[in-house]
Amino acid sequence: MNLGIMQPYFMPYIGYFQLMKAVDKYVIYDDVNYIKGGWINRNNLIVAGKKSLFTIMLSQASPNKLINEIEIKDDFRRLLRTLQMNYCKAPYYGPVMELMEDIVSFPDRQLALFIGNSFKCVLSYLGIKTELIYSSQLSKDCGLRGQDKVIDICNLLKADTYLNAIGGMELYDREEFKKHGIDLRFLKTGGIEYSQFNSDFIPYLSMIDVLMFNSVDETNRLLDCYELV
């Protein structure tokens, strides 16, 4: 069984969803500390033809709190207006705006649950069957940290392969995972490129941008554009 574990980010870049599609089960790591200035509540879109950061407003966010202890206070009107103004001519604007309206109308504003629901919505839209699990619901050893905690979760869920983003190569030791019968692999995103308003391609944007310019089938082909190392 292939397993992935990542902190929840709101509509992150395509590599995050590649990892989610590549595994059988995906753990939303919601009971770790919030990282201020990270990517949990922000990403990039095309605004006026250029890469532009959007940020989701949170209530009393602090690195002293767990992700699942933080609430969203954003009403998302600004984000929806930004999408309307800048993506209305994108080929899949209609269905993706419906998807985004469903996502932002989710009634539970607890950060991890809200983002977890957004994952479910996107996966459903794309026909992806990966099972999502919140780490806070697992009976794990909370005294463990870092790699040891990840290995504990892998053992709990009986995973024989753990997939992580390529950036995790400096954090995890293959031999240590192997001692526990787990094959550690890293997902490296391939050369992702698609048409954006017939202009030069702007990479590393939110998944929203990918969906606006690509059909379900085209998006799934992009999601399969990676290698495991």
N, C-alpha and C positions, 0 to 999 in steps of 0.2 A: 504494500500500500504506500503510495506517495503522499507526503504531507508537506504543507507549507505553513509558515507562521510569520505574520507581519503585523505591525501596528496599523490601526485603521487610519487611512488618509481619505479626505473627501475628493472624489473624482480625480484620482492620481493619474500619472502618465501610463502609457500602454504597457510598460514592463511589469507593472504591478498586476495588471489583469492577465498578462501572459503567464505569470507564476500561478495565479489563481486557476486558470484553465488547465495548466499542466499537471495539477495534483488531483488526487481523489478527495482529500479532505483539506480544508484550509482553516487554520486557527486565527481568529481575530484577536490579537494580543492587546486586550483592553485593560488588564490590571497591572500595567506598568506606568511609570511616571510620564506625565505629559512633558513634551519637549518644547519649550518656548522658542519661537523663531524657526521651528521646523516646518514640515510640509503637511502636518495633520489637517490644518484648516485653510490651506491656500494652494494655489497652483497657477498655471499660466494659460491664457487664451489669446486669440488674435483680436486686437482692438485697434481700429483705424489702420489696419494693415500691418501692425507691429505686435511683437510679443509683449503681453501686459499681465501683471500679477493681479489676481483677485483673492480676496481674503474673506473668510466666513467669520462673523463676529461671535465671540464666545463670552460666557459669563464667568468672571473671576477665575480665568485660566491661570494656572500656576504650576511650576515644576515640582511643587510640593504635593500636588494632587495626582491621583491616578487618572488615566484617560476616562474611565467610566464614572468619575466623580465630577465631571465637568459638563455644563449644560450649554446648548446653543442658544444664543439670543438673537440671531439674525432672522429677519423676516424674508430674506432672499429676493425681495423686490428689485434690488439693485442688480443682482446677478442675472435674474430673468430679463431685465431691461437691457443689460449688456449683451446678452445672447440675442435678443430680438433685434437690436440695433446693428450688430456686427455679423450675425450668421443667418439673417432672414433669407439670403440668396443661396445659402448652402443647399446642396441637393437633398439632404435628409433632415432639413430643418423641422418639418412638421412632426414626424414621429419622435424625433429626439427632444423637441420642446415638450411634447406630451409626457415623455419619459421623465424629463427634468421636473415638470410640474408635479408629477406623482411623487418623485423623490423628495422635493422640498416641502410637500404637504404632509409628510409623515408626522403624526401627532406627538410621538415621544421625542423630546429634545435632548435626552441624554446623549452625549457626543458619540460614544461607541455604538449604541443601539441605532442611532440615526444613520451613521455611516454604514453600519452593517446592513441596514435595510437598503441603502443605496446600492450596495454590492448585489444584494438579492435581486433588485430591480434590473440592474444592468445584465447580470447573468441570465435572468429570465428572458430579457429582450434578445439576447444573443443565443439562447437555447443551450446554455452551458449548465451542466448538472452537478458541479462541484458542491460538496456538503460544507456548509459554513458552521463553525463552532466558536463560541467565545471562550477565551482562556479562563475567565473568571468563573466559568461553570464547571471547570475540571477540578477533580480532587487531587491536585498536585502538591508537591513539597514547596510551599511558598518561601521557605528559608533558602532555597537555592537561587543562584544568580547566573546571568549570562548563559554561556554554553551549557552548563550543567542543568539549568532549568529547561532549556530547549530539549535536551536529551531526555529529561524526565517526561516531558509532554509527548515526545515521540514514543517512548515506552508505554505510556498510558494508553495511547491510541493505536499501539501495535503497528507502528510505521516501520517499514524496512528501508525506505528511502526518504531522506529529508532534502527538499529543494529550497534553496535560498537565492536571493538576488545576488548578482555578481559582486556587489559591494561588500558582501559578507565574507569574502575570501580572507580578509585580514582578521576576522573575528572568530572563525571556527576552525578546528583542527580535525582533518579527515580521520587521522589515526584514533583520536579519542572517540569519535562516532563509531568507528569500526569495532572498537572494543565492546560496544553495546549492540553489535549486529546491525548497525545502521549505515547505509551508503549515503555519504554526503555529496551532493551535486550542486552546482551553481548555474543559474540561468543567465545567459548572456544574450541580450536583445540584438537581433540582426539589424540590417540596414532598413529601417522603416522610412518609407516615403510615399506620399500620396498627393493628389492635386488639391491645392487650396486656392480657390479663386484665381486660377491661372497665374499665380505669382510664384516667386521663389519659395521653396518649401521651408517652413519654420518648424524645427524639430522640438521634441521634449515639452509638448503642451499637455494639458489635461486630456483625459479620455473623452471629454465632451467634444473636443475638436475632432478626434478620430471618428466618432460616431456621426458628427455633422456631415462629414465628407465621404463616408463609406457605408455601403449597404451592410446588412447583417452578414452575408456571405463574405464580402470583401473584408470586413472587420475581423472575422474569424480567420481568414487567411493571414492577415497581419499578426494576429495573436499567435499564430503557429510559426512566425518568423523569428526563431531563436535557436541557440545551440546550448547543450548542457556540457559543462566542463568540470 
